[in-house]
Amino acid sequence: MPGTIRTHESARAHPRRAGLRAVVPVAWGLAAVGSAHAAGATGAPALGSAIQAFAVSANLPSHEIAAIMAALCAIAFAAIVTTQLLRIRGRLAEASARAGEELVAANAKAERLNMLLRAERRILVVWEPAADEPDIIGEPAPITRREAGHDLLAFGTWLDPANARMLENAVEELRSRGQRFAIAVKTRYGRLAEVEGIVEGGRAILRLRDVSGIERERADLSIRLQRETDEADALRMLVEALPTPMWARGETGKVVFANAAYAGAVEVKDGGEVVRRGVELFDRAARAELLSAHEGAMPFQGRLPAIVAGTRRMFNVMSYPARRGSAGIAIDASEADALRTEMGRMAQAQRRILDQLSTGVAIFGADQRLSFYNLAYRSLWDLDAGFLDQNPTDSAVLDQLRSSRKLPEEQDFRQWKARLHEAYRALDTREYDWHLPDGRTLRVVTTPNPEGGVIYLFHDNTRRLDLERRYDALIKVQGETLENLSEAVAVFASDGRLRLFNPAFARMWKLDPAALASRPHPHIEAVIGWCHALVGDAPFWRALRTAVTAIDGREPVTGRIERRDGGVIDCATVPLPDGATLVTFQDVTDSANVERALRERNEALEQADRIKIDFVHHVSYELRSPLTNIIGFSHFLNDPSTGPLTDRQREYLGYIRSSTDALLAIINNILDLASIDAGAMTLSLGPVDILGTMRAAAEGVQDRLVQSGISLDIRAAPAIGSFIADQLRVRQSLFNLLANAVSFSPRGETVTLAAECRNDTVIFSVTDRGPGIPAEVQDKVFDWFETHSLGSRHRGTGLGLSLVRSFVELHGGTVTLDSAVGRGTTVTCIFPAGEAAERSAA
């Protein structure tokens, strides 16, 4: 007992030493556990025993025991990890050794394959699926004679153009569609190469191999076979397309080939069915002749009958022996015989017709002998029929005519005859004029004969030329007579075309003499159309058209025409014996103008006041009042209180409002003009804000500016002030000027509205960049109802500028116009200011 107590006290006094003494056996236990784990044994019993021995012998607090256990576990884990790392390192060393051995073997295999490629002179071009640039394996120099590998795919550098295009197309099909191919090509340097395209593992591969020796001979034979095959296919296609039956027989005499024409002749589907069924074109007797020649390997030519589509026809048959059998062709002779017979009948009919002609016809064959002549030819030259029936030569006929002095007198007759006989070698028709010693003139035509030789045509032009000379003399006399007449004269033929006219006619109607004398001659309708600008649709022109073109009842017609330029013309027609019509025109403008001026002036003075009063009355009560009712009712219908409207009804009411507003504006303009002209309009004078009035007028055309894509530039000094005038009429004038400028301005341009005060006047100006106004139109633009589009989109009534001038002049001002074609238009309104304005208004 005393010994036990001391031990306990010693442990209590030095707990750390006791703990260390206790750790030693635990550490040894953990080491044993680690060794057991490394050896693959279970270490849990050893570890538990060590911890239990430690807890019993150490007699330490629990937290120290936990710390010691954590340290011991870390030591055990480190031992386990170290052991595993040693194992992995060993396995990695073994795998590295094996990989090195495999790499050495792969390099050796690649070297052997590369040596084999070089030995076989083969080149591989490989395109990966997602790569544009290929990998080239092998040496291309023996084929391309170039060092750079990329030149291999430039086929045009080592192949002729035809082979290069063929190979490029084949490679394109290989890469795009996977189309395999194998071809042999010859390089520019005389070497032969086999090219094969394949697809393997999603890769396009091109294999090229230089061919020599026996392989080259085989490739040459392959090329020749391909060429012979192509030629055979072309010949077969040609034979199939021929409209003549063709066939081939084998050694036994049976048909082994027949073209489409043969199949059509025997009424079967195609040549294959002919071979399968053994269908024959000819009957037994004809076939016996063909088979006899076939068995004897002899050629056959003859005419044989056959039934084609139920009709008996004759064929010219030719059959020739071949190495294994024979080949034949049958040409339809029935149609040729029918054509030959028909041509004979046509030739006889042609000869009978030529005998009836008044033109001399002589036909000489290719041997230059006379083969045909008609009666007119013998009568023209007065030749003996016995001489002509002996078929004399062309030279003999000419010699006899020359000896009879019936040919033109030529200084070198031999050369003249040689030129004439060039017609036998010519391809086109030639014409000559022969002036004979007896005074006759012949027109000679030489035409090549399709059957060989020349056809001579002789036409006596003596009478025609005499008539032409007499006619020309008569025309000259008539022309000189008409040239000196003061009256305008025109002669229209029975077909209504102008045949004759004098200069007075062209001057009177302001016509172009060249157009009147042109061929074909102008028709009466054309002449009336040309004169329409001067006379319009005058009643006399309709009567003149009837008198010239009528077939029956050609009576003289008289009348008077008043031209638009103020001229007055008295007209008369005279029917001529040959069916033509003579038309005379006499200018009576002076006497007619005096009479007309007096009468019109008197009538104008009497009707002026009545027209003005009646016009204002009718516009005010007959048009404006009903229109006001329409506008009021349209607004009433559009009011929601009257009931709902459909979309279409609302759309129609919108059209009614816009149309009635436009019509009301036109009526108001007309009424204002009429009131001003009648002196019934008064001005409501007062201060007019110049800048405000300009802006109000601009607001009125704002929708038009937006619609037309046009800008408005208002130029006025901010302190320009005001002047005494009728504000409504000033604004109305500016609105009309702006509307007119917008209508004539091109899209994207700018209209300028400017105002300034100068010397007791207020000057408004509106400028546009439109097409401008020609000088001849400027004097009319301020007249009533005068409107000119001048190539723009402007469509109006022609009252706006008239109102502007009337309103400005009513204020005592003036309106000026500055315009030229191509540079736009500026309209300036000058209003008096201050006391001058009040005096003018009064």
C-alpha positions in Angstrom: 0.0 0.0 0.0 2.7 2.6 0.9 4.4 1.9 -2.5 1.1 2.4 -4.4 0.5 5.7 -2.7 3.9 7.0 -3.7 3.4 6.1 -7.2 0.2 8.0 -7.3 1.7 11.1 -5.7 4.6 11.0 -8.2 2.2 10.9 -11.1 0.1 13.7 -9.7 3.2 15.8 -9.0 4.5 15.4 -12.6 1.6 14.8 -14.8 3.5 15.8 -18.0 6.1 13.2 -17.5 3.5 10.6 -16.8 1.7 11.6 -19.9 4.9 11.4 -22.0 5.6 8.0 -20.6 2.1 7.0 -21.5 2.4 8.5 -25.1 5.3 6.3 -26.0 3.4 3.0 -26.1 0.5 4.8 -27.9 2.9 6.1 -30.5 4.3 2.7 -31.1 0.8 1.5 -31.4 -0.1 4.1 -34.0 3.1 3.3 -35.9 2.0 -0.3 -35.9 -1.4 0.7 -37.2 0.2 2.7 -40.0 2.4 -0.2 -40.9 -0.6 -2.5 -40.8 -2.6 -0.1 -43.0 0.3 0.1 -45.5 0.4 -3.7 -45.6 -3.4 -3.8 -46.2 -4.4 -5.0 -42.6 -7.1 -3.6 -40.4 -5.6 -1.2 -37.8 -8.7 -0.4 -35.8 -8.0 -3.0 -33.0 -4.4 -1.9 -32.5 -5.4 1.8 -32.4 -8.2 1.1 -29.9 -5.9 -0.9 -27.7 -3.3 1.8 -27.7 -5.7 4.5 -26.8 -7.2 2.4 -24.0 -3.8 1.6 -22.6 -2.9 5.3 -22.7 -6.1 6.3 -20.9 -5.5 3.8 -18.1 -1.8 4.5 -17.6 -1.7 8.3 -18.1 -4.6 9.3 -15.8 -4.8 12.7 -17.7 -7.6 15.2 -18.1 -10.0 14.6 -21.0 -8.9 17.7 -23.1 -5.3 16.6 -23.0 -6.3 13.2 -24.1 -8.3 14.7 -27.0 -5.3 16.8 -28.1 -3.0 13.9 -28.0 -5.4 11.8 -29.9 -5.7 14.5 -32.6 -1.9 14.7 -32.9 -1.7 11.0 -33.1 -4.4 10.9 -35.9 -2.6 13.5 -37.9 0.6 11.5 -37.6 -1.3 8.4 -38.8 -2.9 10.2 -41.7 0.6 11.6 -42.8 2.0 8.1 -42.7 -1.0 6.7 -44.8 -0.7 9.5 -47.4 3.1 9.1 -47.7 2.6 5.4 -48.4 0.0 6.1 -51.1 2.2 8.7 -52.8 5.1 6.2 -52.9 2.8 3.6 -54.6 1.5 6.2 -57.2 5.0 7.3 -58.0 6.0 3.7 -58.7 3.0 3.3 -61.1 3.8 6.6 -62.9 7.4 5.5 -63.4 6.2 2.3 -65.0 3.6 4.1 -67.3 6.3 6.6 -68.4 8.6 3.8 -69.4 5.9 2.1 -71.4 4.9 5.4 -73.1 8.5 6.0 -74.1 8.7 2.6 -75.7 5.4 3.2 -77.6 6.6 6.6 -78.8 9.8 5.1 -80.2 7.8 2.4 -81.9 5.3 5.0 -83.4 8.2 7.1 -84.7 9.8 4.1 -86.3 6.4 3.1 -87.9 5.9 6.7 -89.2 9.4 6.7 -90.7 8.7 3.4 -92.4 5.3 4.8 -93.8 7.0 8.0 -95.0 9.7 5.9 -96.7 7.0 3.8 -98.4 5.2 7.0 -99.7 8.4 8.3 -101.1 9.2 5.0 -102.7 5.8 4.8 -104.3 5.9 8.5 -105.3 2.5 9.0 -103.8 1.2 12.2 -102.3 -1.7 12.6 -99.9 -3.7 15.8 -99.5 -6.0 15.7 -96.4 -8.7 18.3 -95.6 -9.9 18.2 -92.0 -13.7 18.8 -91.6 -13.3 22.3 -90.1 -10.1 23.3 -91.8 -9.7 25.2 -95.1 -6.0 24.6 -95.5 -5.1 20.9 -96.2 -2.2 18.8 -94.9 0.1 17.6 -97.7 1.9 14.4 -97.1 4.6 13.3 -99.5 6.9 15.0 -102.0 5.1 16.8 -104.9 8.2 17.8 -106.8 8.3 14.7 -109.1 4.8 15.6 -110.3 4.7 19.4 -110.2 8.5 20.0 -110.7 8.2 22.6 -107.9 9.6 22.7 -104.4 6.7 24.4 -102.6 3.9 22.1 -101.5 1.1 24.7 -101.9 1.7 24.7 -105.7 0.3 21.2 -105.8 -3.2 22.6 -105.5 -2.6 25.2 -108.1 -3.5 22.7 -110.8 -3.1 25.2 -113.6 0.7 25.4 -112.9 1.4 21.8 -113.8 -1.7 20.7 -115.8 -3.1 21.9 -119.1 -6.3 24.1 -118.7 -8.7 21.3 -119.6 -7.3 18.8 -117.1 -6.9 21.6 -114.5 -10.6 22.6 -114.7 -11.7 18.9 -114.6 -9.6 18.2 -111.5 -10.7 21.5 -109.8 -14.4 20.5 -110.4 -13.8 17.0 -109.1 -12.1 18.3 -105.9 -14.9 20.8 -105.3 -17.5 17.9 -105.6 -15.3 15.8 -103.3 -15.2 18.4 -100.6 -18.7 19.7 -100.8 -20.7 16.6 -101.6 -18.3 13.7 -100.8 -18.3 12.6 -104.5 -15.5 10.1 -105.1 -13.5 10.0 -108.3 -10.5 8.4 -109.9 -9.0 9.9 -113.0 -5.6 9.9 -114.9 -4.1 13.2 -116.0 -1.1 14.1 -118.0 1.1 17.0 -116.7 2.6 19.8 -118.7 5.9 18.0 -118.6 4.6 14.8 -120.2 4.3 12.7 -117.0 1.3 10.7 -116.2 -0.4 10.9 -112.7 -3.3 9.0 -111.2 -5.6 11.1 -109.0 -8.1 9.6 -106.7 -10.5 11.4 -104.3 -12.0 9.6 -101.3 -13.8 10.4 -98.1 -12.5 8.7 -94.9 -13.6 9.5 -91.3 -15.2 12.8 -92.3 -12.0 13.9 -94.1 -11.6 14.6 -97.8 -8.5 12.9 -99.1 -6.8 13.4 -102.5 -4.3 10.8 -103.5 -1.9 11.5 -106.3 0.6 9.0 -107.7 3.2 9.3 -110.4 2.8 6.6 -112.9 5.7 5.0 -114.9 6.5 1.8 -116.7 3.7 -0.8 -116.9 1.5 1.3 -114.7 2.0 4.2 -117.2 1.0 2.0 -120.1 -2.0 0.9 -118.1 -2.9 4.5 -117.4 -2.4 5.4 -121.1 -4.7 2.5 -122.0 -7.2 3.7 -119.4 -7.2 7.2 -121.0 -7.5 5.8 -124.5 -10.4 3.6 -123.3 -12.1 6.5 -121.7 -11.7 8.5 -125.0 -12.9 5.7 -127.1 -15.8 5.2 -124.8 -16.7 8.9 -125.0 -16.5 8.8 -128.8 -18.6 5.6 -128.9 -21.2 7.2 -126.6 -21.3 10.3 -128.8 -21.8 8.2 -131.9 -24.5 6.2 -130.2 -26.3 9.4 -129.2 -26.0 10.6 -132.8 -27.3 7.4 -134.2 -30.2 7.5 -131.7 -31.1 11.1 -132.8 -31.0 10.3 -136.5 -34.5 10.2 -138.1 -33.4 7.3 -140.3 -33.7 3.7 -139.2 -30.3 2.2 -138.3 -29.5 -1.3 -136.9 -26.7 -3.7 -136.1 -26.8 -7.5 -136.4 -24.8 -10.0 -134.5 -23.0 -13.1 -135.8 -26.2 -15.1 -135.9 -28.0 -12.4 -138.0 -30.3 -11.2 -135.2 -30.8 -7.6 -134.5 -28.6 -6.6 -131.5 -29.1 -2.8 -131.8 -31.8 -0.5 -133.2 -32.1 3.3 -132.9 -35.3 5.2 -132.0 -36.2 5.7 -135.7 -36.1 2.0 -136.3 -38.3 1.4 -133.2 -40.8 4.1 -134.4 -41.0 2.5 -137.8 -41.9 -0.9 -136.4 -44.2 0.7 -133.8 -42.5 -0.5 -130.6 -41.4 1.3 -127.5 -37.7 1.6 -128.0 -34.6 -0.2 -129.4 -34.3 -2.4 -126.4 -37.7 -3.9 -127.1 -36.8 -4.4 -130.7 -33.8 -6.5 -129.7 -35.8 -8.5 -127.1 -38.6 -9.3 -129.4 -36.5 -9.6 -132.6 -38.8 -7.3 -134.6 -37.8 -6.9 -138.2 -38.5 -3.8 -140.4 -38.5 -5.6 -143.8 -40.6 -8.5 -145.1 -39.3 -12.0 -145.5 -38.1 -11.6 -149.1 -36.2 -8.4 -148.4 -34.9 -9.8 -145.2 -33.6 -12.8 -147.1 -31.5 -10.6 -149.3 -30.0 -8.8 -146.3 -29.3 -12.0 -144.4 -27.6 -13.5 -147.5 -25.3 -10.5 -147.7 -24.7 -10.7 -143.9 -23.8 -14.4 -144.0 -21.4 -13.8 -146.9 -19.8 -10.8 -145.2 -20.7 -8.7 -148.3 -22.0 -5.2 -148.5 -25.5 -4.7 -149.7 -27.1 -1.7 -151.5 -30.6 -1.7 -152.9 -34.1 -0.4 -152.7 -36.5 -2.5 -150.5 -40.1 -2.0 -149.5 -41.4 -1.8 -145.9 -44.6 -1.2 -144.1 -44.3 1.9 -141.8 -47.4 3.0 -139.8 -49.7 1.1 -142.1 -48.2 2.7 -145.3 -46.0 0.9 -147.8 -42.8 2.9 -148.3 -39.6 2.4 -150.3 -36.2 2.6 -148.6 -32.7 2.9 -150.0 -31.0 0.2 -147.8 -27.3 0.0 -147.2 -25.7 -2.8 -145.1 -22.0 -3.3 -144.5 -20.2 -6.2 -142.8 -18.4 -5.6 -139.5 -16.0 -7.6 -137.4 -18.8 -9.4 -135.7 -21.9 -9.1 -137.7 -23.1 -6.1 -139.8 -24.6 -2.7 -139.6 -27.3 -1.1 -141.9 -29.2 2.0 -142.6 -32.5 2.6 -144.4 -33.2 6.0 -146.1 -36.8 6.7 -147.0 -36.9 7.2 -150.8 -40.7 7.6 -151.1 -40.6 11.2 -150.0 -37.7 12.0 -152.3 -39.5 10.4 -155.2 -42.6 12.4 -154.4 -40.6 15.6 -154.2 -38.8 14.9 -157.4 -42.1 14.4 -159.2 -43.6 17.5 -157.6 -40.5 19.5 -158.6 -40.9 18.3 -162.2 -44.6 19.4 -162.3 -43.6 22.8 -160.7 -40.9 23.3 -163.3 -43.4 22.6 -166.1 -45.9 25.0 -164.6 -43.2 27.6 -164.1 -42.2 27.4 -167.8 -45.8 27.8 -168.9 -46.1 30.9 -166.7 -42.9 32.3 -168.0 -44.2 32.0 -171.5 -47.0 34.4 -170.7 -44.7 37.1 -169.3 -43.9 40.2 -171.3 -40.4 40.1 -169.8 -37.8 38.1 -171.8 -36.5 35.1 -169.8 -33.5 32.9 -170.8 -32.0 30.2 -168.6 -28.5 29.0 -169.2 -27.2 25.9 -167.4 -23.9 25.4 -165.7 -22.4 24.5 -169.0 -23.4 28.0 -170.3 -25.9 26.4 -172.8 -29.4 27.7 -173.3 -31.8 25.4 -171.5 -35.0 27.5 -171.6 -36.4 30.6 -173.2 -39.9 32.1 -173.4 -41.7 33.7 -176.3 -41.0 37.3 -175.1 -37.2 36.6 -175.2 -37.4 35.3 -178.9 -39.6 38.3 -179.9 -37.4 40.8 -178.1 -34.3 39.8 -180.1 -36.1 38.5 -183.2 -34.1 35.2 -183.1 -34.8 32.0 -185.1 -36.6 29.3 -183.1 -34.5 26.6 -184.8 -31.3 28.3 -183.6 -32.5 28.6 -180.0 -33.8 25.0 -180.0 -30.2 23.8 -180.7 -29.2 24.9 -177.1 -26.6 27.3 -178.2 -24.0 28.7 -175.7 -24.3 32.0 -174.1 -21.3 33.3 -176.1 -22.9 32.1 -179.4 -26.1 34.0 -178.7 -24.2 37.2 -177.8 -22.1 36.9 -180.9 -25.1 36.6 -183.2 -26.9 39.5 -181.5 -23.7 41.6 -181.9 -23.4 40.7 -185.6 -27.1 41.9 -186.0 -26.3 45.2 -184.2 -28.7 44.5 -181.4 -26.4 44.9 -178.5 -24.9 48.1 -177.0 -21.9 49.5 -178.9 -18.9 48.6 -176.8 -15.3 49.5 -177.6 -13.9 46.2 -176.1 -16.7 43.6 -176.7 -14.6 40.8 -175.4 -14.0 42.4 -172.0 -17.7 43.5 -171.8 -18.8 39.9 -172.4 -16.4 38.6 -169.8 -17.9 41.0 -167.2 -21.3 39.8 -168.1 -20.3 36.2 -167.7 -19.1 36.8 -164.2 -22.7 36.1 -163.3 -21.9 32.4 -163.6 -19.6 32.7 -160.6 -21.5 35.4 -158.6 -23.8 34.7 -155.6 -26.0 37.7 -155.9 -28.3 39.4 -158.5 -26.8 42.0 -160.8 -28.6 44.7 -162.9 -27.5 46.4 -166.1 -29.0 49.1 -168.4 -28.4 48.4 -172.1 -29.0 51.3 -174.5 -29.4 49.6 -177.9 -28.6 51.2 -181.3 -32.2 51.2 -182.3 -33.1 53.6 -179.4 -34.5 51.0 -177.0 -33.4 50.8 -173.4 -33.4 47.4 -171.7 -33.1 46.6 -168.0 -31.1 43.3 -167.8 -31.0 41.3 -164.6 -28.7 38.3 -164.0 -29.7 35.9 -161.3 -27.8 32.8 -160.2 -29.8 29.6 -160.9 -30.1 27.3 -157.9 -29.5 24.3 -160.2 -26.4 25.9 -161.7 -26.1 28.5 -164.4 -27.7 31.9 -164.9 -31.2 33.3 -165.4 -31.4 36.4 -167.7 -34.3 38.7 -167.4 -34.8 41.4 -170.2 -37.4 44.1 -169.7 -38.0 46.9 -172.3 -38.0 50.2 -170.4 -38.2 52.4 -173.4 -41.8 53.5 -173.1 -41.6 53.9 -169.4 -38.6 56.2 -169.6 -40.4 58.2 -172.3 -43.4 58.6 -170.1 -41.3 59.6 -167.2 -39.6 62.3 -169.2 -42.9 63.7 -170.4 -44.3 63.5 -166.9 -41.3 65.3 -165.4 -41.7 68.1 -168.0 -45.4 68.5 -167.1 -44.6 68.6 -163.4 -42.0 71.3 -163.9 -44.5 73.5 -165.8 -47.1 73.0 -163.1 -44.5 73.7 -160.5 -43.4 77.0 -162.0 -47.1 78.0 -162.3 -47.9 77.3 -158.7 -44.7 78.9 -157.5 -45.8 82.3 -158.7 -49.4 82.2 -157.4 -50.2 84.5 -154.5 -53.0 82.2 -153.3 -52.1 79.2 -151.3 -52.8 76.0 -153.3 -52.7 72.3 -152.3 -53.7 69.3 -154.4 -54.8 66.1 -152.5 -54.9 62.8 -154.5 -57.8 60.4 -154.4 -56.1 58.5 -151.5 -56.2 61.7 -149.4 -52.4 62.3 -149.6 -50.9 65.7 -150.5 -49.4 65.5 -154.0 -48.8 69.2 -154.8 -48.5 72.5 -153.0 -46.9 75.9 -153.5 -44.7 78.0 -151.1 -47.7 80.3 -150.2 -49.5 77.2 -148.7 -46.6 76.4 -146.4 -46.1 80.1 -145.4 -49.8 80.6 -144.7 -50.1 77.6 -142.4 -46.6 77.9 -141.0 -45.7 74.4 -142.2 -42.3 72.8 -142.9 -41.9 72.4 -146.7 -39.6 69.4 -146.1 -42.3 67.7 -144.1 -44.9 68.4 -146.8 -42.6 67.0 -149.5 -41.5 64.0 -147.6 -42.2 60.4 -148.7 -44.7 59.0 -148.2 -46.7 62.1 -148.9 -48.6 63.4 -145.8 -52.3 62.5 -145.5 -55.0 65.1 -145.2 -55.4 64.0 -141.5 -51.7 64.8 -140.9 -52.0 68.2 -142.6 -55.1 69.0 -140.5 -53.3 68.0 -137.4 -50.4 70.3 -138.2 -52.8 73.2 -138.8 -54.7 72.4 -135.6 -52.4 74.7 -133.6 -53.6 77.7 -135.7 -57.3 76.9 -136.2 -58.3 74.2 -133.8 -61.2 72.0 -134.8 -62.7 74.3 -137.5 -65.9 73.1 -139.2 -64.4 73.7 -142.6 -61.6 71.2 -142.0 -64.2 68.5 -141.4 -65.9 69.5 -144.7 -62.5 69.6 -146.4 -61.7 66.0 -145.1 -65.1 64.8 -146.5 -64.5 66.5 -149.9 -61.0 65.0 -150.3 -61.7 61.5 -149.1 -65.4 61.0 -150.3 -65.9 58.4 -153.0 -69.3 59.7 -154.2 -70.8 63.2 -154.2 -67.6 65.2 -154.7 -69.1 68.6 -154.7 -67.2 71.9 -154.4 -67.0 73.3 -150.8 -66.4 76.9 -149.8 -66.0 78.3 -146.3 -64.1 80.7 -144.0 -61.6 79.8 -141.4 -60.7 82.1 -138.4 -57.3 81.3 -137.1 -56.2 81.6 -133.5 -53.6 84.3 -134.4 -56.4 86.5 -135.8 -56.0 85.6 -139.5 -59.1 85.0 -141.6 -58.9 82.6 -144.6 -61.4 82.0 -147.4 -61.2 78.4 -148.6 -62.6 76.6 -151.6 -62.3 73.1 -153.1 -62.4 72.1 -156.8 -62.8 68.4 -157.7 -60.2 67.4 -160.5 -60.9 64.8 -163.2 -58.4 62.2 -161.9 -60.1 62.0 -158.5 -57.8 64.6 -156.9 -59.0 67.7 -155.1 -57.7 71.2 -155.5 -57.9 73.4 -152.4 -57.3 77.2 -152.5 -56.8 79.5 -149.5 -57.0 83.3 -149.7 -56.1 85.6 -146.8 -58.9 88.1 -146.1 -57.7 89.1 -142.6 -57.7 92.8 -143.0 -61.2 93.4 -144.2 -62.6 90.7 -141.7 -60.8 92.3 -138.8 -62.3 95.7 -139.3 -65.8 94.3 -139.4 -65.3 91.9 -136.5 -63.6 94.5 -134.3 -66.5 96.9 -134.6 -69.1 94.3 -133.9 -67.3 92.7 -131.0 -66.6 96.0 -129.3 -70.2 97.0 -129.4 -71.4 93.6 -128.1 -68.7 93.6 -125.4 -69.8 97.0 -124.0 -73.4 96.0 -123.9 -72.9 92.7 -122.1 -70.1 93.6 -119.7 -72.2 95.1 -117.0 -75.0 92.5 -117.3 -72.5 89.6 -117.1 -70.9 91.0 -113.9 -74.2 91.6 -112.1 -75.7 88.2 -113.2 -72.5 86.4 -112.2 -72.4 87.8 -108.7 -76.0 87.2 -108.2 -75.9 83.5 -109.3 -72.7 82.7 -107.4 -74.1 84.3 -104.2 -77.5 82.7 -104.1 -77.5 79.7 -106.5 -74.1 78.2 -105.4 -73.0 79.6 -102.1 -76.2 79.1 -100.2 -76.7 75.4 -101.0 -73.1 74.7 -100.4 -73.3 76.4 -97.0 -76.3 74.0 -96.2 -74.2 71.0 -97.2 -71.3 72.1 -95.0 -73.6 72.7 -92.1 -75.4 69.3 -92.4 -72.0 67.5 -92.8 -70.8 69.0 -89.5 -74.1 68.1 -87.9 -73.9 64.5 -89.1 -70.3 64.3 -87.7 -71.5 65.5 -84.3 -71.6 62.5 -81.8 -75.0 63.7 -80.5 -76.6 62.8 -83.8 -75.7 59.2 -83.4 -72.8 56.8 -84.0 -71.2 56.5 -87.5 -69.4 53.7 -89.1 -65.7 54.2 -90.1 -66.7 54.3 -93.8 -69.4 56.9 -93.1 -67.0 59.0 -91.1 -64.4 58.7 -94.0 -67.1 59.8 -96.5 -68.0 62.8 -94.4 -64.3 63.7 -94.3 -64.3 63.7 -98.1 -67.4 65.8 -98.2 -66.0 68.4 -95.8 -62.7 68.7 -97.6 -64.4 68.9 -101.0 -67.0 71.4 -99.9 -64.4 73.6 -98.1 -62.3 73.6 -101.3 -65.4 74.5 -103.4 -66.4 77.2 -100.9 -63.0 78.7 -101.2 -63.2 78.7 -105.0 -66.7 80.3 -104.9 -65.5 82.9 -102.4 -62.6 83.7 -104.6 -64.8 84.1 -107.7 -67.3 86.2 -105.6 -64.5 88.4 -104.4 -63.1 88.9 -107.9 -66.6 89.7 -109.3 -67.3 92.1 -106.4 -64.0 93.9 -107.0 -64.5 94.0 -110.8 -68.1 95.4 -110.2 -66.8 97.9 -107.7 -68.9 96.5 -104.9 -66.1 95.5 -102.5 -65.1 97.7 -99.6 -62.0 97.3 -97.3 -62.2 97.0 -93.5 -59.1 99.1 -92.7 -57.3 98.9 -89.4 -53.8 98.4 -88.0 -52.2 95.2 -89.4 -49.4 93.5 -87.5 -47.0 92.7 -90.3 -45.1 89.8 -88.6 -48.3 88.4 -87.1 -50.1 88.4 -90.4 -47.1 86.7 -92.1 -47.2 83.9 -89.4 -51.0 83.5 -89.7 -50.7 83.1 -93.5 -47.8 80.6 -92.9 -50.1 78.5 -90.6 -52.6 78.2 -93.4 -50.1 76.4 -95.6 -48.5 74.4 -92.8 -50.1 71.1 -93.9 -49.1 71.6 -97.5 -45.5 72.3 -96.4 -45.4 69.0 -94.4 -47.0 67.0 -97.2 -44.6 68.4 -99.8 -41.5 68.3 -97.7 -40.8 72.0 -98.2 -39.4 74.5 -95.7 -40.7 78.0 -95.1 -38.3 80.8 -94.3 -40.0 84.0 -92.8 -37.7 87.0 -93.0 -38.8 90.2 -91.3 -37.3 92.5 -88.6 -38.7 91.7 -85.2 -39.7 95.4 -84.7 -41.1 95.9 -88.2 -44.4 97.1 -86.7 -47.8 97.5 -88.5 -49.5 99.5 -91.2 -53.1 100.5 -92.1 -54.8 97.9 -94.3 -57.5 95.3 -94.4 -55.9 92.5 -92.3 -58.2 89.8 -93.8 -57.3 90.7 -97.4 -53.6 91.0 -96.7 -53.5 87.6 -95.0 -55.6 86.2 -97.9 -53.1 87.6 -100.4 -50.1 86.2 -98.6 -51.8 82.8 -98.2 -52.5 82.6 -102.0 -48.9 83.6 -102.8 -47.5 80.9 -100.4 -49.9 78.2 -101.7 -48.9 79.0 -105.2 -45.1 78.9 -104.3 -45.5 75.6 -102.4 -47.3 74.0 -105.4 -44.5 74.9 -107.8 -41.5 74.1 -105.5 -39.7 70.7 -105.8 -39.6 68.5 -102.7 -36.9 69.5 -100.3 -36.6 73.1 -101.4 -37.3 76.3 -99.3 -40.0 79.0 -99.9 -39.1 82.5 -98.6 -41.6 85.0 -97.2 -40.0 88.4 -96.6 -41.3 91.8 -95.5 -39.7 95.2 -95.2 -40.8 98.9 -94.8 -39.3 101.3 -97.3 -40.3 104.9 -98.2 -43.9 104.8 -96.7 -44.5 101.4 -98.3 -44.7 97.9 -96.9 -43.2 95.3 -99.3 -44.1 91.7 -99.1 -42.2 89.1 -101.3 -42.6 85.4 -101.8 -39.8 83.5 -103.5 -39.7 79.8 -104.6 -37.2 77.6 -106.4 -39.6 76.1 -108.8 -39.3 75.7 -112.6 -39.8 79.4 -113.3 -42.3 81.0 -115.6 -41.5 81.5 -119.4 -41.6 85.1 -120.7 -44.6 84.4 -122.9 -46.7 83.2 -119.9 -45.8 85.9 -117.4 -48.3 88.4 -118.8 -51.2 85.9 -118.4 -50.6 84.5 -114.9 -52.7 87.2 -113.3 -55.7 86.7 -115.5 -58.8 84.8 -114.4 -58.7 81.1 -114.7 -55.2 81.1 -116.2 -53.3 78.1 -114.8 -50.1 76.5 -116.1 -48.5 73.4 -114.4 -45.1 74.1 -116.0 -44.1 70.5 -115.4 -44.9 70.6 -111.6 -47.6 69.0 -109.5 -49.6 72.3 -109.4 -53.3 71.9 -110.3 -55.5 74.9 -109.5 -58.3 77.1 -110.8 -56.1 80.0 -111.8 -57.8 82.5 -109.4 -55.1 82.9 -106.6 -52.8 85.4 -108.4 -55.8 87.2 -109.8 -57.1 87.8 -106.3 -53.7 88.9 -105.1 -53.4 91.6 -107.7 -57.0 92.7 -107.2 -56.6 93.0 -103.4 -53.3 94.8 -103.6 -54.6 97.2 -106.3 -57.7 97.8 -104.1 -55.3 99.0 -101.4 -53.6 101.3 -103.9 -50.5 99.0 -104.3 -48.8 97.2 -107.1 -47.8 93.6 -107.8 -44.6 92.7 -109.7 -43.3 89.4 -111.0 -39.7 88.4 -111.4 -39.2 84.9 -112.9 -37.1 83.0 -115.5 -37.1 79.4 -116.5 -34.8 77.3 -114.3 -34.3 79.9 -111.5 -37.6 80.1 -109.7 -40.1 83.0 -109.2 -40.4 86.0 -106.9 -43.8 87.8 -106.5 -43.6 91.2 -104.8 -46.6 93.1 -103.3 -46.1 96.8 -102.5 -48.7 98.2 -100.0 -48.9 102.0 -99.2 -48.4 102.7 -95.5 -49.8 105.4 -93.2 -51.9 108.2 -94.8 -51.2 107.0 -98.3 -53.0 103.7 -97.5 -56.1 105.5 -96.1 -56.3 107.8 -99.2 -55.9 104.8 -101.5 -58.6 102.8 -99.7 -61.0 105.7 -99.7 
